[in-house]
Amino acid sequence: ATGDVTFEATEGKVALTGDTVELTTATGDLTAKATVGGVEIEAGTTIDITGATGATLQSTAGDVELKAEAGSLAVEATEGVTVRSTTHDVVLTAASKLTLESTGNGVSIEGDAGVALESEHGPVSITAAGDGASGEVSLMGQTGVTIESNEGDVKLSAAADVSMNAGSGDFLVDGLGGVTIKSPAGDVVIPPTGATSTVE
């Protein structure tokens, strides 16, 4: 019980069968290795892989695949979960709906070269469903904010008031085919605030 234990088959398989099969090492490493083929671990119910200081699944030359054929795949950790690619992209793909949710704090999407939210076939919706300030949607840019439609209209609609304010510069409304300001039920008032009001 002080040396290595090796199970080896030069041409066939090595099978360990029983109601419970336990491979344990008290002080050293436990290695399952195939020099030419693969290593398969299969159970009729569940497989538990536990490490007192950590567990690593690593492929030195190919892919690592975690798959649940008939159920869901859960990745959980008490101090955080990190999905990282050191040299290429990270792709999250869902056949139906993809949800990013934080139950205790916010969700941050950051990109060193920018962030793009794009839908190939449907609309893009940004909604804040809270009450008061927690239900507001803010668009902020260090050097400006642009709202643009390549082919259709741009509509700003509110259940109550719509406020447009330029803190230190001019407020410009420019239309190639003209500018229309109208109220279907009330007056249109352009009052001067400390200066003259000019309509040409």
Secondary structure as GFF3:
##gff-version 3
##sequence-region A 1 200
A	DSSP	three_ten_helix	132	135	.	.	.	ID=ss1
###
